[in-house]
Structure formats: C-alpha cells, structure tokens
C-alpha cells in the first residue's frame, strides 16, 4: 500500500493504538492467568526524582489494569553499583519476575552500562541488553526497545507502507535512533541515519518518505526540511516555556495558549507543528509515539513471560 497522499494529513492517534495493544495484552494475560501463569514486572527506581516517580507509577498502574503482577523497588540515592548488581541478581533468579526495568537516569556514581548488562536478556523488557540489541540488528525475535517498537506498530497498524520507502532517522541514540533505524531496515525500508554532524541535513530529510525525528530539540525539523506527503514520526518530548515560540508554532491554538497560561509551559516535539500540514500523516505531541512506550513495555513483559515458558 502506498503512503496516504490526501489533502488533509492523517493524524496518527497514538492513544488509540496504545489502547488497542493494551487490550490485546490484557486478553492474552487473562488466558495465561487462567492457566496458572501471571506475568511479572519489577521496576527499580533509584532516588526521588518526581518525573521518574510519576512515570514509574504509570507503569505500575498499567500493569494492574492489564492483570500483570508488578513490584517496585526503591533503593536510596546513595545506593552503590554493587548494591544494585545484587538487586538485579536476585530479580534474575526469581521465577515470578519475567521483566526487569531499571528506570533511567541513574545517579552519576552508579555504573549504568554495567547494570543494564547484568539484566538477564530474557527479562530485559527495555531491550537495552547487548544480546537483544544484536538480535534486533540481525532481525531475530527479540525484546526490542519500547519506543522504536512503538514506531513500527504505529506505521503497521495505520496501514502505512514501510517496505521500499526511503526512511530517514534524525538522531543516533542507543535508546531510539539506532534501534529505530535497524527495525525500519528489518521491514525493508531504505534507511539513512542523520545526527548533529550531518552536513546539509535538509537535503537528506527532504527525500524521506518516512521521517523519524528523535534529536531532542524542539521544532528542529522545519517545513522546508520535509517532503510533501511524507510520514512524520515525532519522537521528541520537549518542555517549552517561551510563550512567543509557542504562539509561532501553534498560531491560533487555544489549548496551547491555555496550557501556557495555566502551567507556564507546553510540550513540543522535534518537528515544527506547521510542517504537519504538508505531510501525508504525522504523530502529534503529545498523543503520538509517547503513548506507545508503556503499551510496548506491557507487550514485552507478556512476550518475556511466554518465551520463558516455551509458549512462543
């Protein structure tokens, strides 16, 4: 199927797609529970960062909604790398835990890389372990990083073509950019990865049928960098407090104006919202890719539970 080329661009509703995936997971979990199997997720949250606490509570609540057992471990900010390794070793050994998630970022004195590599790959529901990274790269079945996996789900469930398309990923992080590029390649797209040192970035992005922006800079991708009719996947989540910029990006948008007046800020993606008008389809911010992240975490936890019992 060709990418949609309509006068009115297609708004890709991440919330609706996430709700569908969660419902599918809940149905499968219900079948497992009736057969004596309850998938389990352990979340390790170090310290008291308010944003991380909110995000972790959301994950735990979603587990409860879908019938997944969850446990939150909250070591203090002063925890050492060795302490954390001991916690992970215990979780690796527990039969009631199918997924282990270490909430990032960790305190600077903790060796993040060492910890992520200590997680049993079969329980690595974040998809960060080198074993799962390698499996994704080689196109094998793997626990894939949640956000890139969500991007693929949005495209497929919206019936947007991937095979044969020119895909450009702006951003090369290990969490989003690199795995998104690999997963698009595995779906037979022709993929270009761009980053902060790419020369004449606009000349490359203008050729993209699928443009994934994951660079962490608000409204960085402007209208002149977009091919008319392209599918725009905006991964950025940037809090902006400049009212003048928000008014420029969202002219006449009453809800954005209200958000600025009420909260003093609003959330903006990496793509200038004015570019959406010339796209074939786009993911809004909020309500786009971000909505899929927790849904894919639940899917990974279910997949891990089934794989550990030889059910997939």
Secondary structure, 3 states (H helix, E strand, C coil): CCCCCCCCCEEECHHHHHHHHHHHHHHHHHHHHHCCCCCEEEEECCCCCHHHHHHHHHHHHHHHHHCCEEEEECCCCCCCHHHHHHHHHHHHHCCCCCEEEECCCCCCCCCHHHHHHHCCHHHECCCCCHHHHHHHHCCCCCCCCHHHHHHHHHHHHCCCCCCCCEEEEECCCCCCHHHHHHHHHHCCCEEEEECCCCCCHHHHHCCCCEEEECCCCCCCECHHHCCCCCEEEECCCEEECCHHHHHHHCCCCHHHHHHHHHHCCEEECCECHHHHHHCCEEECCCCCCHHHHHHHHHHHHHHHHHHHCCCC
